[in-house]
Amino acid sequence: MPQEPNVYTVSRLNREVRLLLEQGLPGVWVEGEISNLARPGSGHWYFSLKDRDAQIRCAMFRQKNSAVKFQPKDGSAVMARGRVSLYEPRGDFQLIVEHLEEAGLGALQREFERLRDKLKAEGLFDDGRKRPLPAVPRRIGVVTSPTGAAIRDILHVLERRFAATPVLIYPTPVQGAAAVPGLLAALDRAAVRAECDVLIVARGGGSLEDLWAFNDERVARAIRAMPMPVVTGIGHEVDFTIADFVADLRAPTPTAAAQLAVPDGRAWLQSLARIEQRLLAGGQRVLRDASTTLSQLGQRMRLASPAVRVAHAAQRLDDLEQRLARAAQATLLARRHDTAELSHRLLAASPAARLQAGVARGAALSVRLEFAMRESLSRGLHRLDLASRTLDAVSPLATLRRGFAVVTREAGGTLVSDAATLAAGDTLVTRLAAGQFRSRVVED
């Protein structure tokens, strides 16, 4: 049978096409011009993105479009990031937008972030590489446009705060195609000449495009390589450039950069005035103390005449002489006492006395040894006599002396205790109390 065709419903077809689009295509960036922008009461945005040859429907829901930082309108050039999908009820191919930004500004911002992350990873922003500014610079260099408002503000602030510091201007364009080459040339001149011990890099406010020369990688590396500390004052307080990150100190405006580069002259004058007052007060205090000391010394000189000092010295000499005599007598008595005690201890520990005591002890020990030896010998002889008597009582010899004899066979030396064991011709050995004899058995 022929196989039945797989028939789709419209809903099923649109649903599967939507799934294929959403699963088959990752998130994409689309650049184009907004048209037919609609903002219904739901808060969602619906519009088309078009270029010269095509267009695509777009939807951006309320939770996403609330984060957009500009007001889109028909004709706005934008960049949209989103996912491709299909609106099933109408079968419309569309882009679900998740992020929307102005086209030119977004590209510059991404380039700014890319370069910022790259230089940060290399360590060009590390605080450990930042150099302190000199307390009083001998000369200040300014890299900026010689005709802009920034240089007028900087010169005005430097003159007002610390007019004694000379200023050297390194002119350069700060906007447009010539800005980057001009900045690089000015920075190179300042580095080669080494005429300044602090350098200000500045320009007035403007858009991101206007400030873009200060986001150039070559300019950033040149600032970081300068032999003197660099202060940046670029744009307004909210403006940040790559040059600000690599500089040793970032000021929010050119005016603030000038303020940071030099001390406040009025504050220095006030501080010097306070130091002058302290020096005057200290000098007067030293003079008063010296005058008081001189007066006291004069009075002491008048009271302590040489005759009085000689009399006091003579009295002290007499006192010392008496103390010396008493000390000498006490020392002599102590030495005599020590000598007598040592003599007594020496006599007590004399070798003759110890020898005599040793001889007497030796004699006593000799008598005790002789007595002990005699006692021991007597006890030994007594014990030997008792043992001899006991041994003699149980000795076979004593039995032999009473007329008994010990008969053994000559061959083998075995004892004969039964006559029945003898045979004619056996040779016997008979032991008596005194001597022995041999005999032979004649008849059994």
Sequence and secondary structure as in RCSB ss.txt:
>XXXX:A:sequence
MPQEPNVYTVSRLNREVRLLLEQGLPGVWVEGEISNLARPGSGHWYFSLKDRDAQIRCAMFRQKNSAVKFQPKDG
SAVMARGRVSLYEPRGDFQLIVEHLEEAGLGALQREFERLRDKLKAEGLFDDGRKRPLPAVPRRIGVVTSPTGAA
IRDILHVLERRFAATPVLIYPTPVQGAAAVPGLLAALDRAAVRAECDVLIVARGGGSLEDLWAFNDERVARAIRA
MPMPVVTGIGHEVDFTIADFVADLRAPTPTAAAQLAVPDGRAWLQSLARIEQRLLAGGQRVLRDASTTLSQLGQR
MRLASPAVRVAHAAQRLDDLEQRLARAAQATLLARRHDTAELSHRLLAASPAARLQAGVARGAALSVRLEFAMRE
SLSRGLHRLDLASRTLDAVSPLATLRRGFAVVTREAGGTLVSDAATLAAGDTLVTRLAAGQFRSRVVED
>XXXX:A:secstr
         HHHHHHHHHHHHHHHS  EEEEEEEEEEE  TTS EEEEEE SS EEEEEE HHHHTT  S   TT
 EEEEEEEEEEETTTTEEEEEEEEEEEHHHHHHHHHHHHHHHHHHHTTTT GGG     SS S EEEEE TTSHH
HHHHHHHHHHHHTTS EEEEE   SSTTHHHHHHHHHHHHHHH   SEEEEEE    TTTTGGGG HHHHHHHHT
 SS EEEEESSTT   HHHHHSSEEESSHHHHHHHHS  HHHHHHHHHHHHHHHHHHHHHHHHHHHHHHHHHHHH
HHHS HHHHHHHHHHHHHHHHHHHHHHHHHHHHHHHHHHHHHHHHHHHT HHHHHHHHHHHHHHHHHHHHHHHHH
HHHHHHHHHHHHHHHHHHT HHHHHHTT  EEEETTT  B   GGG  TT EEEEE SS EEEEE    
